[in-house]
């Protein structure tokens, strides 16, 4: 093996080799001792070098990405919720990394998933739901499949739109790098009951079969309409079974729960159980699901070879009352650019590799692409417009500061360090009509110091015009003016 230098000049770390410093030998025995000492020193140096390399680059892990729908920053006990009991996620947060400034790529379902699967900011991707159809080989599952990973999606996809026949759509998961698929085409509220819209009244009065949503395995519809009370349990059972089948493979499991997106349903075992009400029932069943996945990899003896990531696609749909969650201390909710719309609970768990920590640096779900590529040796689509995925592995593995210093919200807001500007904002979804409300544009952008004012209550633009001007320039540069 070529080590990049000559054996004759190898010395201990921190020492400088100086041939003239060695006195000439006085007799053969002393010469042999010197040679033996030098050889021992060389071997120790080589051993240290290889040991350092092993610690710096752990073997490529199995990856379980648990992606829940519409869970707010304040919905888990480990993020301050006093009513919802989430012991399994609390343990992952305590024994792994809990991120406090982690963002979804968008404030709604589709843009968030576009960013997650592509590593690209959604403003640079065609707006239609299947806007990535020409870039299927560059999506996360395809990248990991090229690295020899077995790949599966269980749950919601929502990147193929809603064609008449999802099973033959060019953006079907099996066309995007997944070996196995079981789930729904999109959200569990689409399409709505015949003649109705997805309103608070409909959510108040629907049952588990009201929404005509299909459950599909591969390209075959296996249940229509799906029993929504059983979605979380079925995905969990499928996850356990699929992981057990991968004992000889490196694997990537994308467990994309429909819940807790409205309409919310829990299986009978979890109904009327949580102090957090019906929404709490759903959250606690998801926590149970996470526990089942962790127990499975632990039972198989692969827990230390498996990276588990838990995050949400956007903030809570709080406008729907008991059918939505909470953003905790954050302002806003789903479909807004206030922190509550895009800052989400996020946990990284990899025993023996990731040390327990709370991370206050900035990260985003689109950063998972570069992170997974780095950990697995995969390629990155650096030539794609808007590919801004930042490798988070230095933070995960070594506790270094996050490489991301800015975040462009989808849309109309921008963060740089502690400061954030809003050039426009929206009100939450109207629960009566389900319409997204009109945008309010500001002549002078609003400015907030997120470290001093997490709830975005005090506009300080007037006091800091130079900060506003700087962030406007950075935002314009990001969007290409």
URTANOR-V898197 format. One record per pair of residues at least 12 apart in sequence whose C-alpha atoms are under 8 Angstrom apart, sorted by sequence separation. I is the first residue (numbers start at 1). J is the second residue. If there is no record, write none. Layout:
# URTANOR-V898197
i = <I	I>
j = <J	J>
This chain:
# URTANOR-V898197
i = <78	159	160	212	213	214	266	270	315	391	405	412	426	427	447	448	76	77	212	213	265	327	390	412	426	446	447	448	76	211	212	239	264	270	390	425	426	446	447	78	210	264	266	270	318	424	425	446	105	106	157	209	239	266	317	318	424	425	445	105	193	209	265	316	317	374	424	444	114	193	208	209	264	267	315	316	375	423	424	110	166	192	193	208	209	260	266	315	370	371	374	423	118	153	191	192	208	235	314	369	370	371	422	423	118	190	191	208	367	368	370	371	423	424	447	117	118	189	190	191	235	260	366	367	368	369	370	371	423	117	162	188	190	259	260	366	367	368	422	423	445	117	161	162	189	316	366	367	368	421	422	153	160	161	188	232	315	316	367	421	422	151	152	157	231	232	315	421	132	151	152	153	154	155	156	157	158	159	231	232	259	314	315	420	421	131	150	151	152	153	154	155	156	157	158	314	315	419	420	12	129	130	150	151	152	153	154	155	156	157	158	184	185	314	315	363	419	420	11	12	129	130	153	156	184	185	314	419	420	11	129	130	156	184	185	313	418	419	10	12	13	129	145	183	184	312	418	12	128	145	182	183	311	312	418	11	142	143	182	183	232	233	311	312	7	10	136	141	142	181	182	232	310	311	141	142	181	182	229	230	310	311	133	139	140	141	181	228	229	230	309	310	133	139	180	228	229	309	310	132	136	137	229	309	363	69	136	137	188	308	309	361	362	130	136	307	308	355	361	363	307	308	354	355	362	279	307	354	361	362	174	278	279	306	353	354	355	361	362	113	114	277	278	279	305	362	113	279	304	303	304	421	110	303	304	348	419	109	110	304	421	167	168	420	421	167	183	240	244	167	182	232	236	240	243	247	232	239	243	262	416	233	236	240	244	261	415	206	208	232	236	414	203	264	203	263	262	414	261	262	261	260	342	408	188	408	187	337	188	189	337	187	188	189	337	188	337	337	155	154	154	154	337	338	337	336	337	336	335	336	336	335	334	335	333	150	332	150	154	157	149	150	151	152	153	154	155	156	149	150	151	152	153	154	155	156	335	148	149	150	151	152	153	154	155	156	149	151	153	154	155	144	319	319	141	319	320	319	339	339	338	200	203	330	331	329	330	331	329	330	65	67	69	62	63	64	65	66	67	68	69	61	62	63	64	65	66	67	68	69	70	71	85	62	63	64	65	66	67	68	69	70	71	84	64	65	66	68	69	70	83	84	68	69	83	84	83	84	83	84	86	86	89	84	85	88	84	87	88	113	86	89	112	86	88	89	112	88	109	108	109	107	108	76	106	107	75	104	105	106	107	104	104	103	108	107	108	107	107	140	144	147	107	143	147	147	200	201	144	146	199	200	199	107	144	199	107	143	198	199	106	143	197	198	105	143	197	104	103	104	72	103	104	71	102	103	64	66	68	70	71	72	73	101	102	138	62	63	64	65	66	67	68	69	70	71	72	73	101	102	138	61	62	63	64	65	66	67	68	69	70	71	72	100	102	60	61	62	63	64	65	66	67	68	69	70	71	100	121	59	61	63	67	70	99	100	120	70	81	98	99	119	80	98	99	118	119	98	116	117	119	75	97	98	115	116	119	74	75	96	97	115	116	118	119	74	75	96	97	116	117	72	73	74	75	96	112	116	70	71	72	73	74	93	95	96	70	71	72	73	74	92	93	96	72	92	93	95	73	92	97	96	97	100	101	96	97	98	99	100	101	102	103	105	95	96	97	98	99	100	101	102	103	104	105	125	72	95	96	97	98	99	100	101	102	103	104	105	124	125	94	95	97	99	101	102	103	104	124	93	94	102	123	70	120	122	120	121	79	120	121	73	120	121	72	119	120	76	118	119	120	73	119	73	74	72	73	71	72	71	123	122	123	58	97	106	107	105	106	105	106	61	60	61	59	60	58	59	60	57	56>
j = <90	171	172	224	225	226	278	282	327	403	417	424	438	439	459	460	89	90	225	226	278	340	403	425	439	459	460	461	90	225	226	253	278	284	404	439	440	460	461	93	225	279	281	285	333	439	440	461	121	122	173	225	255	282	333	334	440	441	461	122	210	226	282	333	334	391	441	461	132	211	226	227	282	285	333	334	393	441	442	129	185	211	212	227	228	279	285	334	389	390	393	442	138	173	211	212	228	255	334	389	390	391	442	443	139	211	212	229	388	389	391	392	444	445	468	139	140	211	212	213	257	282	388	389	390	391	392	393	445	140	185	211	213	282	283	389	390	391	445	446	468	141	185	186	213	340	390	391	392	445	446	178	185	186	213	257	340	341	392	446	447	177	178	183	257	258	341	447	159	178	179	180	181	182	183	184	185	186	258	259	286	341	342	447	448	159	178	179	180	181	182	183	184	185	186	342	343	447	448	41	158	159	179	180	181	182	183	184	185	186	187	213	214	343	344	392	448	449	41	42	159	160	183	186	214	215	344	449	450	42	160	161	187	215	216	344	449	450	42	44	45	161	177	215	216	344	450	45	161	178	215	216	344	345	451	45	176	177	216	217	266	267	345	346	42	45	171	176	177	216	217	267	345	346	177	178	217	218	265	266	346	347	170	176	177	178	218	265	266	267	346	347	171	177	218	266	267	347	348	171	175	176	268	348	402	109	176	177	228	348	349	401	402	171	177	348	349	396	402	404	349	350	396	397	404	322	350	397	404	405	218	322	323	350	397	398	399	405	406	158	159	322	323	324	350	407	159	325	350	350	351	468	158	351	352	396	467	158	159	353	471	218	219	471	472	219	235	292	296	220	235	285	289	293	296	300	286	293	297	317	471	289	292	296	300	317	471	263	265	289	293	471	262	323	263	323	323	475	323	324	324	324	409	475	258	478	258	409	261	262	410	261	262	263	411	263	412	413	235	235	238	239	422	425	425	425	426	426	426	427	428	428	428	429	428	246	428	249	253	256	249	250	251	252	253	254	255	256	250	251	252	253	254	255	256	257	436	250	251	252	253	254	255	256	257	258	252	254	256	257	258	252	428	429	252	430	431	431	455	456	456	320	323	454	455	454	455	456	455	456	252	254	256	250	251	252	253	254	255	256	257	250	251	252	253	254	255	256	257	258	259	260	274	252	253	254	255	256	257	258	259	260	261	274	255	256	257	259	260	261	274	275	260	261	275	276	276	280	280	281	283	284	287	283	284	287	284	287	288	313	287	290	313	288	290	291	314	291	313	313	314	313	314	283	313	314	283	312	313	314	315	313	314	314	334	334	335	335	336	369	373	376	337	373	377	378	431	432	376	378	431	432	432	341	378	433	342	378	433	434	342	379	433	434	342	380	434	342	342	343	312	343	344	312	343	344	306	308	310	312	313	314	315	343	344	380	305	306	307	308	309	310	311	312	313	314	315	316	344	345	381	305	306	307	308	309	310	311	312	313	314	315	316	344	346	305	306	307	308	309	310	311	312	313	314	315	316	345	366	305	307	309	313	316	345	346	366	317	328	345	346	366	328	346	347	366	367	347	365	366	368	325	347	348	365	366	369	325	326	347	348	366	367	369	370	326	327	348	349	368	369	325	326	327	328	349	365	369	324	325	326	327	328	347	349	350	325	326	327	328	329	347	348	351	328	348	349	351	330	349	354	354	355	358	359	355	356	357	358	359	360	361	362	364	355	356	357	358	359	360	361	362	363	364	365	385	333	356	357	358	359	360	361	362	363	364	365	366	385	386	356	357	359	361	363	364	365	366	386	356	357	365	386	334	384	386	385	386	345	386	387	340	387	388	340	387	388	345	387	388	389	343	389	344	345	344	345	344	345	345	410	410	411	353	396	409	410	409	410	410	411	375	375	376	375	376	375	376	377	375	397>
